[in-house]
């Protein structure tokens, strides 16, 4: 999807600079350092889009340090500005990184995250593009490296094809599905759910949301 170039993009990102992490070495040395304090848990959203989920989660869980990663800088502008402008958010426990999922092990030490979120990732529907899907086994290997032994990966999508593909990849990667729903909002797992922009749109159109929670290994 082509994203329209934001006017005054560099200036707008600079204005939200307190929430942006740009120094890999600092984050890698101590992932809690940018927050100024260690909290009860460390969470990561990959592909945060315009930030509705990460901002909402940070406000709902002030005891958790949240990282939100987005590879498109013009989309990140929206997320960072949402965090800065929302009266209910707690920017002190939310930080943003402009980067690709492939480089996450350059940013973070192994086994530090309690939870990783994949929300409405690009389904890359063409058969030849399956290796680009964020639930492809090569990406799952990265997430397994980042998750603690008792950590979890949570997936939400509107795309049944991507969901079924992901279930197969979880198994191939030696990851166990511990929660699953093909209609999240009608399931017990809906309690405490924070919706993304896409999720709100799909739900209003009556479309089901597919959900899975996965642990790093079958052991």
DRENSE-727527 format. One line per field, with one value per residue (C-alpha): residue in three letters; residue number from 1; x, z, y. Coordinates in Angstrom, 2 decimals. Each point is the difference from the previous one (the first is absolute). Layout:
! residues N
code	(ALA; ...)
pos	(NUM; ...)
c1	(X; ...)
c3	(Z; ...)
c2	(Y; ...)
This chain:
! residues 219
code	(UNK; UNK; UNK; UNK; UNK; UNK; UNK; UNK; UNK; UNK; UNK; UNK; UNK; UNK; UNK; UNK; UNK; UNK; UNK; UNK; UNK; UNK; UNK; UNK; UNK; UNK; UNK; UNK; UNK; UNK; UNK; UNK; UNK; UNK; UNK; UNK; UNK; UNK; UNK; UNK; UNK; UNK; UNK; UNK; UNK; UNK; UNK; UNK; UNK; UNK; UNK; UNK; UNK; UNK; UNK; UNK; UNK; UNK; UNK; UNK; UNK; UNK; UNK; UNK; UNK; UNK; UNK; UNK; UNK; UNK; UNK; UNK; UNK; UNK; UNK; UNK; UNK; UNK; UNK; UNK; UNK; UNK; UNK; UNK; UNK; UNK; UNK; UNK; UNK; UNK; UNK; UNK; UNK; UNK; UNK; UNK; UNK; UNK; UNK; UNK; UNK; UNK; UNK; UNK; UNK; UNK; UNK; UNK; UNK; UNK; UNK; UNK; UNK; UNK; UNK; UNK; UNK; UNK; UNK; UNK; UNK; UNK; UNK; UNK; UNK; UNK; UNK; UNK; UNK; UNK; UNK; UNK; UNK; UNK; UNK; UNK; UNK; UNK; UNK; UNK; UNK; UNK; UNK; UNK; UNK; UNK; UNK; UNK; UNK; UNK; UNK; UNK; UNK; UNK; UNK; UNK; UNK; UNK; UNK; UNK; UNK; UNK; UNK; UNK; UNK; UNK; UNK; UNK; UNK; UNK; UNK; UNK; UNK; UNK; UNK; UNK; UNK; UNK; UNK; UNK; UNK; UNK; UNK; UNK; UNK; UNK; UNK; UNK; UNK; UNK; UNK; UNK; UNK; UNK; UNK; UNK; UNK; UNK; UNK; UNK; UNK; UNK; UNK; UNK; UNK; UNK; UNK; UNK; UNK; UNK; UNK; UNK; UNK; UNK; UNK; UNK; UNK; UNK; UNK)
pos	(1; 2; 3; 4; 5; 6; 7; 8; 9; 10; 11; 12; 13; 14; 15; 16; 17; 18; 19; 20; 21; 22; 23; 24; 25; 26; 27; 28; 29; 30; 31; 32; 33; 34; 35; 36; 37; 38; 39; 40; 41; 42; 43; 44; 45; 46; 47; 48; 49; 50; 51; 52; 53; 54; 55; 56; 57; 58; 59; 60; 61; 62; 63; 64; 65; 66; 67; 68; 69; 70; 71; 72; 73; 74; 75; 76; 77; 78; 79; 80; 81; 82; 83; 84; 85; 86; 87; 88; 89; 90; 91; 92; 93; 94; 95; 96; 97; 98; 99; 100; 101; 102; 103; 104; 105; 106; 107; 108; 109; 110; 111; 112; 113; 114; 115; 116; 117; 118; 119; 120; 121; 122; 123; 124; 125; 126; 127; 128; 129; 130; 131; 132; 133; 134; 135; 136; 137; 138; 139; 140; 141; 142; 143; 144; 145; 146; 147; 148; 149; 150; 151; 152; 153; 154; 155; 156; 157; 158; 159; 160; 161; 162; 163; 164; 165; 166; 167; 168; 169; 170; 171; 172; 173; 174; 175; 176; 177; 178; 179; 180; 181; 182; 183; 184; 185; 186; 187; 188; 189; 190; 191; 192; 193; 194; 195; 196; 197; 198; 199; 200; 201; 202; 203; 204; 205; 206; 207; 208; 209; 210; 211; 212; 213; 214; 215; 216; 217; 218; 219)
c1	(0.00; 1.39; 0.06; -0.39; 3.04; -0.67; 0.61; 2.78; 0.66; 3.46; -1.16; -3.03; 2.12; 2.45; -2.87; -0.75; 3.67; -0.35; -1.97; 2.26; 2.98; 2.71; 3.11; 0.20; 2.98; -1.76; -3.15; 1.98; 2.05; -3.11; -3.47; -1.48; 2.39; -2.09; -2.89; 2.09; -1.30; -0.51; -3.65; -1.70; 0.23; 1.32; -2.27; 0.55; -2.43; 1.34; -1.66; -1.76; -1.53; -1.60; 0.44; -3.54; 0.84; 3.35; -1.28; -3.07; 1.99; 2.51; -2.82; -1.76; 3.16; 2.19; 2.03; 1.34; 2.69; -1.16; 2.03; -1.87; 1.84; -1.05; 2.17; -1.72; 1.05; -3.00; -2.33; 2.06; -0.66; -3.68; 0.78; 2.42; -2.34; -2.89; 2.07; 1.06; -3.51; -2.09; -0.81; -0.51; 3.26; 3.10; 2.92; 2.42; -0.68; -0.21; 2.87; 0.03; 2.59; 0.05; 1.34; -0.58; -0.91; 3.07; 2.29; -1.57; 2.88; 2.26; -2.12; -0.71; 1.83; -1.39; -2.85; -1.09; -3.64; -2.97; -2.35; 0.21; -3.03; -0.65; -3.12; -1.50; 3.30; 0.11; -1.31; 2.11; -2.67; 2.02; 1.39; 3.49; 0.10; -0.52; 3.51; -0.91; -2.79; 0.90; -1.07; 2.32; 2.30; 3.12; -1.73; -1.30; 3.60; 0.76; -2.96; 1.01; 3.42; -1.54; -2.64; 0.65; -0.43; -3.48; -0.78; -2.89; -0.65; -3.48; -1.38; -3.10; -1.12; -3.09; 1.51; -0.96; 2.62; 2.78; -1.36; 0.01; 3.46; 1.20; -1.32; 2.04; 3.10; -0.38; 0.05; 2.96; 1.92; -0.69; -2.38; -3.14; -3.38; -1.52; -2.95; -1.92; -3.17; -1.43; -2.29; 1.95; -2.73; -2.44; 2.54; 1.17; 3.29; -1.70; 0.24; 2.55; 0.50; 1.26; -1.00; 2.19; -1.22; -0.47; -1.76; -2.52; -0.75; -0.36; -2.14; -2.39; -0.42; -0.90; 3.20; 1.43; 3.41; 2.32; 2.14; 2.74; 2.32; 3.16; 2.87; 3.59; 0.37; -1.87; 2.00)
c3	(0.00; -1.02; 2.80; -0.82; 0.97; 3.11; -0.13; 2.30; 0.92; 1.49; 2.14; 1.23; 0.96; 1.76; 2.02; 1.30; 0.47; 3.68; -0.99; -2.87; 0.45; -2.64; 1.71; -0.37; 2.30; 2.89; -0.35; -0.43; 3.09; 2.15; -1.53; 3.08; -0.10; -2.39; 2.49; 2.93; 2.16; 0.08; 0.12; 0.52; -3.64; -3.43; -3.07; -3.73; -2.82; -3.50; -2.68; 2.22; -2.85; 1.24; 3.62; 1.30; 1.56; 1.52; 1.40; 1.42; 1.54; 1.57; 1.66; 1.13; 1.39; 1.66; 1.64; -3.38; -2.22; -3.64; -3.19; -3.27; -3.28; -3.42; -3.12; -1.84; 1.47; -1.38; 1.79; 3.18; 0.00; 0.62; 2.80; 1.78; -0.29; 1.33; 3.05; 0.56; -0.37; 1.82; 3.49; 1.27; -1.21; 2.12; -2.32; 2.78; -0.64; -3.81; -2.49; -3.80; -2.40; -3.76; -1.31; -1.70; 1.80; -1.58; 2.04; 3.43; 1.31; -0.72; 2.36; 2.81; 1.99; -0.01; 2.26; 1.43; -1.12; 1.92; -2.94; -3.73; -2.00; -3.71; -0.86; -3.49; -1.77; -3.79; -1.21; -3.19; -1.76; -3.08; 0.38; -0.97; 2.77; 2.95; 1.35; 0.56; 2.43; 3.58; 1.14; -2.43; 1.89; -0.49; 1.79; 2.67; 0.69; 0.75; 2.35; 1.81; 0.55; 1.47; 2.21; 3.52; 0.60; 1.42; -2.46; -2.47; -3.57; -0.74; -3.53; -1.23; -3.62; -2.15; -2.67; 0.31; -2.53; 1.95; 3.22; -1.34; -1.48; 3.39; 1.83; -2.29; 0.47; 3.79; -0.09; -2.39; 2.29; 3.09; 1.53; 1.85; -0.39; 3.47; -0.89; -3.27; -1.25; -3.46; 1.42; 2.69; 0.99; 0.68; 2.04; 3.64; -1.25; -0.90; 3.59; 0.19; -3.78; -1.41; -3.62; -2.81; -2.74; -2.37; 2.65; 0.70; -3.72; -0.57; 3.09; -1.02; -3.31; 1.84; -0.90; 2.45; 1.56; 0.18; 3.13; 1.25; 2.98; -0.43; 2.28; -1.23; 0.22; 0.42; 3.09)
c2	(0.00; 3.37; 2.57; 3.67; 2.06; 2.05; 3.73; 1.18; -3.62; 0.50; 2.90; -1.94; -2.99; 2.29; 1.48; -3.50; -0.77; -0.83; -3.10; -1.13; -2.29; 0.38; -1.37; -3.78; -0.32; 1.70; -2.09; -3.21; 0.70; 0.53; -0.14; 1.69; 2.95; 2.15; -0.19; 1.10; -2.84; -3.76; -1.02; -3.36; -1.13; 0.92; -0.28; 0.54; 0.76; -0.68; 2.11; 2.53; 2.01; 3.21; -1.03; -0.48; -3.37; 0.92; 3.29; -1.70; -2.83; 2.37; 1.90; -3.18; -1.63; 2.65; -2.77; -1.20; 1.52; -0.06; 0.18; 0.59; -0.61; 1.28; -0.05; 2.87; 3.34; 1.91; -2.44; 0.30; 3.74; -0.73; -2.45; 2.31; 2.98; -2.06; -0.88; 3.59; 1.41; -2.61; 1.21; -3.56; -1.50; -0.38; 0.81; -0.88; -3.71; 0.10; 0.34; -0.22; -1.39; 0.54; -3.28; -3.33; -3.23; -1.61; 2.25; -0.50; -2.11; 2.98; 2.09; -2.44; -2.66; -3.53; -1.07; 3.35; 0.32; -1.34; 0.53; 0.75; 1.22; -0.43; 1.98; -0.08; -0.56; 0.21; -3.41; 0.07; -2.09; -0.98; -3.52; 1.10; 2.59; -2.35; 0.58; 3.67; -0.85; 0.91; -3.46; -1.79; -2.37; 2.15; 2.88; -2.38; -1.02; 3.66; 0.29; -3.19; 1.53; 3.16; -1.63; -1.20; -3.71; 0.66; 2.81; 0.04; 1.11; 1.39; 0.18; 1.83; 0.13; 0.34; -2.24; -3.67; -1.07; 1.67; -1.47; -3.57; 0.54; 1.28; -3.04; -2.22; 2.14; -0.05; -3.79; -0.09; 2.39; -2.13; 2.53; -1.06; 1.70; 0.37; 2.23; 0.16; 1.63; 0.57; 2.68; 1.84; 2.44; -2.84; -1.97; 0.11; 1.49; 3.29; 1.27; 2.80; 0.02; 3.32; 0.48; 1.30; 2.35; -2.95; -2.04; 2.74; 0.31; -3.75; -0.47; 2.76; -1.85; -3.21; -1.84; -2.56; 0.53; -3.00; -0.32; -2.29; 0.02; -2.04; -1.03; -0.34; -3.79; -3.24; -0.86)
